[in-house]
Amino acid sequence: MKVFRSVLAIAMLLLFGTAACAATAQLNFSTGSMGGGFYAIGGGLADFVTKHAPGVEITAVTSGGVNENINRLDSGQAEIGMLNTIDPPLAFEGKAPYKKAFNKMRGVGILYLQYGQPYTLASTGIKTYLDLKGKVVCAGSPGGSMHQQFFDWVRAHGLDPEKDFKKVVYLPAREAMEALKAGQVDAVMEVSTLPTPTISELALTHDLVLITFAPGYRDKLIAEKPQYLPLSLPAGTYKGVDADVETVGSGAMWGVRADVDENVVYEMVKAAYSPEGLKYMGKVHAAGKGMSLENAARWIPIPLHPGAEKFFKEAGVLK
């Protein structure tokens, strides 16, 4: 009888242990390239949620950016992805430049603002987008969507990205910065948080210039494409940048596959936007200080996941 009870006890432990493991949702979080804000914020969210949301284990993985994240969410290669507020609504409905509807993703919440901050070295003589004609430009990371925004901005200046650049290349954030230092490219596109680590690093050793809109062209862009928000990059954000820089930007958000369990998403969002979660994210990256529960559901350009919607309603920030 004692042997039977011992065997039964071991069997029960194995059974419940297996059940507990099976109950843990193991999710991949597609973020961005190393050195960029998406990578830092996505990794921070993955770490905090894994430690504080019951039954949720998240692994952050690098990616080329928004476009790749949209594709990974659609194909099931990732369950969570860093997104922005510009591309997902177009992708969701299958509008240009997307050739099909990527409607398997759902919104989780707004995270922070992203600033357009393409940069160059003072030695290039480039100051505005008009000066990019005939230059070699890095338009963003492979698989990302920065180039789409970048091309909108140069088109607003009357430049044709297919004809007016000497060459367009696509590199991850750190490789792009190194290519600029080596003289292999003349300018680098960046849309990210403030401050962006690679730009901060470059500014310590080189005279940095943030490329700006020529007078009047930012207003023209916003009139034609109101999805861009008029923003000002504060003086002192980077060494040598001693005056405010007019730019445009968007909101960074995170998304999830529609088929992720409602309770799992609820626990994710509850942890991330808790006072402890917000405090932690403020330490992970400067942009994390801009996260707030009040703004999390203020502007979601694609349908919210039911789990996120449930939490935001309980928290009183969504009707």
WOVENRA-V599094 format. One record per helix or strand of 2 or more residues. SS is the DSSP state (H for helix, E for strand). FROM is the first residue (numbers start at 1). LEN is the number of residues. If there is no record, write none. Layout:
SS:FROM:LEN
SS:FROM:LEN
This chain:
H:2:22
E:25:6
H:37:16
E:56:6
H:66:10
E:80:5
H:87:7
E:105:12
E:119:3
H:122:3
H:129:4
E:136:3
H:146:10
E:167:3
H:173:9
E:187:2
E:191:2
H:197:9
E:208:3
H:217:8
E:229:5
E:245:13
H:262:11
H:275:10
H:286:5
H:293:4
H:306:9
